Amino acid sequence: KYAENMYYFSELALTLNAPESGTAPTDSRRRPDQRLMENGRWDEANAEKQRLEEKQRLSRKKREAEAARATEDGTPYDPYKPLWFERRKDPVTQELTHVYKGGYWESKDKQDWSLCPDIF
């Protein structure tokens, strides 16, 4: 009903980005630029997107600098690893893939997001 007012998206498509309480602070539905855009605040959304992208660039540069220093010093360096996934070789395709390693649902049950980085 009223699909023409919603760009002919299905109800599912319209609700995929709906906020949900209790999710990780890194959940993409919490992106502040996206929320601003969805509320029709385009100029603010664009400025916020620029801020987030710059924050991501700085984070990447910091990791790269730490890795370079570790290489120069000969010290071990633990590269960035996803919080809830690990890279494994698929036994069938032999390709590297990310496989859920656990922890998210336990953190959600406890509402303990202390391991989550500040990405927004």
C-alpha positions as CSV (number, residue, x, y, z in Angstrom):
1,K,0.0,0.0,0.0
2,Y,1.3,3.5,-1.0
3,A,4.4,1.9,-2.6
4,E,4.5,4.8,-5.1
5,N,5.3,7.2,-2.2
6,M,8.2,5.0,-1.1
7,Y,10.0,4.6,-4.5
8,Y,8.2,1.3,-5.0
9,F,10.3,-0.4,-2.3
10,S,8.9,-3.5,-0.6
11,E,8.0,-3.3,3.1
12,L,11.1,-5.4,3.7
13,A,13.4,-3.1,1.9
14,L,11.9,-0.1,3.7
15,T,12.5,-1.6,7.1
16,L,16.0,-3.1,6.6
17,N,17.6,0.0,8.0
18,A,15.2,0.6,10.8
19,P,16.9,1.2,14.1
20,E,16.9,-1.7,16.6
21,S,17.6,-1.3,20.3
22,G,20.4,-3.3,21.8
23,T,22.6,-3.6,18.8
24,A,26.3,-3.0,18.8
25,P,27.5,0.6,18.6
26,T,29.2,-0.4,15.3
27,D,26.0,-1.5,13.7
28,S,25.6,0.2,10.3
29,R,22.1,1.2,11.2
30,R,23.6,3.6,13.7
31,R,25.5,5.6,11.1
32,P,24.8,9.2,11.8
33,D,25.1,10.3,8.2
34,Q,22.6,7.8,7.1
35,R,20.1,8.9,9.8
36,L,20.5,12.5,8.7
37,M,19.9,11.6,5.1
38,E,16.8,9.5,5.9
39,N,15.5,12.5,7.7
40,G,16.0,14.7,4.7
41,R,18.9,16.7,6.2
42,W,21.1,16.4,3.1
43,D,23.7,19.1,3.8
44,E,24.3,17.8,7.3
45,A,24.4,14.2,6.1
46,N,27.1,15.1,3.5
47,A,29.2,16.9,6.1
48,E,28.8,14.0,8.5
49,K,29.8,11.5,5.8
50,Q,32.9,13.5,5.1
51,R,33.8,13.5,8.8
52,L,33.3,9.8,9.1
53,E,35.4,9.1,6.0
54,E,38.2,11.3,7.3
55,K,38.0,9.4,10.6
56,Q,38.4,6.1,8.7
57,R,41.3,7.4,6.7
58,L,43.1,8.6,9.9
59,S,42.5,5.2,11.5
60,R,43.9,3.4,8.5
61,K,47.0,5.6,8.4
62,K,47.6,5.0,12.1
63,R,47.5,1.2,11.6
64,E,49.8,1.5,8.6
65,A,52.3,3.6,10.6
66,E,52.2,1.1,13.5
67,A,52.8,-1.7,11.1
68,A,55.7,0.1,9.5
69,R,57.3,0.9,12.9
70,A,56.9,-2.7,14.0
71,T,58.6,-3.9,10.7
72,E,61.5,-1.4,11.3
73,D,61.9,-2.4,14.9
74,G,61.4,-6.1,14.2
75,T,58.7,-6.3,16.8
76,P,55.6,-8.4,16.4
77,Y,52.6,-6.5,15.0
78,D,49.0,-7.7,15.3
79,P,47.2,-6.4,12.2
80,Y,43.6,-5.3,12.3
81,K,41.2,-8.2,12.8
82,P,37.4,-8.2,12.6
83,L,35.7,-8.5,15.9
84,W,33.2,-11.2,15.1
85,F,34.8,-13.0,12.1
86,E,38.0,-14.7,11.2
87,R,39.6,-15.4,7.8
88,R,39.7,-19.1,6.9
89,K,40.2,-21.0,3.7
90,D,37.0,-22.5,2.4
91,P,37.4,-26.2,2.3
92,V,35.5,-26.5,-1.0
93,T,36.6,-23.5,-3.0
94,Q,40.0,-23.0,-1.3
95,E,39.4,-19.3,-1.2
96,L,39.9,-17.1,1.9
97,T,36.6,-16.1,3.4
98,H,35.4,-14.6,6.6
99,V,33.6,-17.0,9.0
100,Y,31.7,-16.0,12.1
101,K,33.8,-16.9,15.1
102,G,31.2,-16.1,17.8
103,G,30.9,-13.5,20.5
104,Y,28.3,-11.1,19.0
105,W,25.2,-12.7,20.5
106,E,26.8,-13.2,23.8
107,S,27.8,-9.5,23.9
108,K,24.3,-8.5,22.8
109,D,22.7,-10.7,25.6
110,K,25.0,-9.0,28.2
111,Q,24.8,-5.6,26.4
112,D,28.6,-5.5,26.8
113,W,30.0,-3.7,23.8
114,S,33.3,-2.8,25.5
115,L,35.3,-4.6,22.7
116,C,33.7,-2.4,20.0
117,P,35.8,0.4,18.5
118,D,34.5,3.9,18.2
119,I,33.8,4.1,14.5
120,F,31.2,6.8,14.3
